[in-house]
Amino acid sequence: MYVGTLSFDLLLGDVRSLKEKRSVVRPIVAELHRKFAVSVAEVGDQDLYRRAQIGLAMVSGDAGHLTEVLDRCERLVAARPEVELLAVRRRFHGGDDE
């Protein structure tokens, strides 16, 4: 079993309120979940309206498949014009981990 996680640190574009922030972050979270069947949520910076942290996790029996899906998720977020991807942290746990 392999577990992979991604943590995205985002700078939001022309956002002036928490309500506008939700209208940018929610579609990203929903699209990641729908397209890739991953667990995803906004996990940090909820009180800042121009910053967002999104966490994503996936479990797979195949390390290659897991890497491919995480790469596609990262490309999807990076391609969104309404956000700037400041940082991505990737963690990968394999069957040999204790």
Wavefront OBJ file of the C-alpha trace (Angstrom):
o trace
v 0.000 0.000 0.000
v 1.212 3.484 -0.885
v -0.039 6.784 0.519
v 0.704 10.116 -1.110
v -0.082 13.609 0.097
v 0.198 17.054 -1.431
v -0.008 20.374 0.354
v -0.561 23.460 -1.797
v 0.230 26.984 -0.587
v -1.756 29.394 -2.767
v -1.877 33.145 -3.255
v -5.292 34.171 -4.513
v -5.681 36.868 -7.146
v -8.240 39.664 -6.951
v -9.990 38.571 -3.740
v -11.243 41.117 -1.204
v -13.250 39.024 1.256
v -13.561 35.549 2.744
v -16.730 35.048 0.693
v -14.821 35.726 -2.534
v -12.063 33.409 -1.299
v -14.592 30.572 -0.903
v -15.797 31.164 -4.463
v -12.223 30.553 -5.692
v -11.132 27.711 -3.378
v -14.305 25.580 -3.394
v -14.289 24.925 -7.168
v -10.635 23.864 -7.031
v -11.313 21.448 -4.161
v -14.417 20.070 -5.914
v -12.629 19.590 -9.238
v -9.705 17.727 -7.646
v -12.123 15.428 -5.819
v -14.317 14.831 -8.871
v -11.565 14.315 -11.470
v -9.105 12.283 -9.425
v -11.131 10.675 -6.588
v -8.751 12.022 -3.943
v -9.475 13.292 -0.454
v -9.027 17.053 -0.489
v -9.856 20.010 1.754
v -8.845 23.544 2.627
v -6.573 22.940 5.621
v -5.040 26.268 6.553
v -5.118 30.044 6.335
v -8.918 30.064 6.653
v -8.855 33.542 8.223
v -6.706 35.116 5.475
v -8.609 36.123 2.361
v -5.711 36.154 -0.125
v -3.974 32.955 1.026
v -5.133 29.350 1.058
v -3.679 25.979 1.940
v -5.190 22.907 0.327
v -4.315 19.389 1.469
v -4.789 16.298 -0.662
v -4.313 12.582 0.065
v -4.565 9.376 -1.938
v -4.041 5.676 -1.274
v -3.056 3.219 -4.013
v -1.677 -0.258 -4.431
v 0.619 0.914 -7.241
v 3.350 3.509 -6.671
v 3.453 4.492 -10.346
v -0.265 5.182 -10.473
v -0.072 7.209 -7.255
v 2.776 9.353 -8.602
v 0.932 9.917 -11.887
v -2.264 11.082 -10.148
v -0.369 13.391 -7.762
v 1.489 14.906 -10.731
v -1.805 15.522 -12.540
v -3.319 17.134 -9.437
v -0.332 19.443 -9.122
v -0.543 20.440 -12.791
v -4.271 21.166 -12.465
v -3.755 23.544 -9.522
v -0.728 25.209 -11.151
v -2.747 25.855 -14.331
v -5.555 27.727 -12.551
v -5.286 31.397 -13.619
v -7.011 32.782 -10.510
v -4.331 31.473 -8.110
v -0.557 31.587 -7.870
v 1.019 28.371 -6.628
v 3.631 29.471 -4.075
v 4.731 26.044 -2.824
v 3.898 22.363 -3.058
v 4.925 19.806 -0.472
v 4.749 16.163 -1.457
v 4.990 13.210 0.893
v 5.063 9.597 -0.190
v 4.785 6.641 2.153
v 5.435 3.167 0.826
v 4.930 -0.375 2.043
v 8.385 -0.451 3.643
v 7.725 2.501 5.962
v 7.260 1.756 9.645
l 1 2 3 4 5 6 7 8 9 10 11 12 13 14 15 16 17 18 19 20 21 22 23 24 25 26 27 28 29 30 31 32 33 34 35 36 37 38 39 40 41 42 43 44 45 46 47 48 49 50 51 52 53 54 55 56 57 58 59 60 61 62 63 64 65 66 67 68 69 70 71 72 73 74 75 76 77 78 79 80 81 82 83 84 85 86 87 88 89 90 91 92 93 94 95 96 97 98
